Amino acid sequence: MKRNQLTITYPARDAQDLQQTLQNLKVNQHLNLSAFCRAAIAEKLARHQKNQSPTYQDQQEQQQETFQ
């Protein structure tokens, strides 16, 4: 069974800190890094979408509801 994959790149200056922090979480708290990263990304995306102004599509749908 094939699984979706996501590769994340980041600046070299941040690499050591980020990788070391994640590895410490994995070792010390027996954390599943894939699950942790998926949840963190999903949380950030949800927060970002909540704070965004309505998209063009949303505006179009609102206009259609107004005319109905």
Backbone torsions as a table, in degrees:
resi	resn	phi	psi	omega
1	MET	NA	129.2	-178.1
2	LYS	-86.5	138.5	179.4
3	ARG	-115.3	147.7	175.5
4	ASN	-69.5	144.6	178.7
5	GLN	-128.9	149.6	177.9
6	LEU	-132.7	127.1	178.1
7	THR	-106.1	132.1	-179.4
8	ILE	-114.5	129.7	176.3
9	THR	-112.5	152.1	179.6
10	TYR	-152.2	159.8	-176.7
11	PRO	-59.6	147.8	-177.9
12	ALA	-57.9	-34.8	-177.9
13	ARG	-64.9	-24.7	179.2
14	ASP	-94.3	-13.4	-171.0
15	ALA	-59.0	-49.8	-175.5
16	GLN	-62.1	-47.3	-178.7
17	ASP	-63.6	-46.9	-178.0
18	LEU	-64.8	-48.5	-178.7
19	GLN	-65.4	-41.1	-179.9
20	GLN	-65.7	-41.5	178.7
21	THR	-62.6	-45.7	178.9
22	LEU	-63.9	-42.6	179.1
23	GLN	-63.7	-39.3	176.9
24	ASN	-62.1	-41.6	177.1
25	LEU	-62.7	-41.8	-179.7
26	LYS	-61.7	-46.8	-176.0
27	VAL	-74.9	-48.5	-172.5
28	ASN	-78.7	-31.9	-177.3
29	GLN	-114.9	8.7	179.8
30	HIS	50.8	46.1	-175.5
31	LEU	-86.3	135.7	172.8
32	ASN	-80.8	107.3	-174.3
33	LEU	-63.4	-37.0	179.2
34	SER	-63.1	-47.5	179.9
35	ALA	-64.4	-40.8	179.5
36	PHE	-61.8	-47.4	-178.8
37	CYS	-66.6	-40.0	177.3
38	ARG	-60.5	-45.3	-179.4
39	ALA	-65.4	-41.1	-179.9
40	ALA	-64.6	-42.2	179.1
41	ILE	-66.6	-44.3	179.8
42	ALA	-61.6	-41.3	178.8
43	GLU	-63.6	-44.6	-179.8
44	LYS	-66.1	-40.6	178.3
45	LEU	-64.1	-42.5	179.3
46	ALA	-63.2	-42.7	178.5
47	ARG	-64.3	-40.8	180.0
48	HIS	-64.8	-44.9	-179.1
49	GLN	-65.7	-35.1	179.3
50	LYS	-65.0	-35.0	-176.2
51	ASN	-88.9	-4.4	-178.3
52	GLN	-81.3	151.2	172.2
53	SER	-70.6	159.7	-179.1
54	PRO	-57.0	141.5	179.4
55	THR	-77.0	169.1	177.4
56	TYR	-56.7	-42.2	-179.5
57	GLN	-62.9	-43.3	178.1
58	ASP	-61.2	-42.2	179.6
59	GLN	-62.6	-40.9	178.9
60	GLN	-64.1	-43.2	179.7
61	GLU	-64.4	-39.8	178.8
62	GLN	-64.9	-39.5	178.7
63	GLN	-65.4	-40.4	179.7
64	GLN	-64.8	-39.9	178.9
65	GLU	-65.4	-34.9	-179.7
66	THR	-65.5	-38.7	-178.0
67	PHE	-79.7	-12.5	-177.5
68	GLN	-87.1	NA	NA
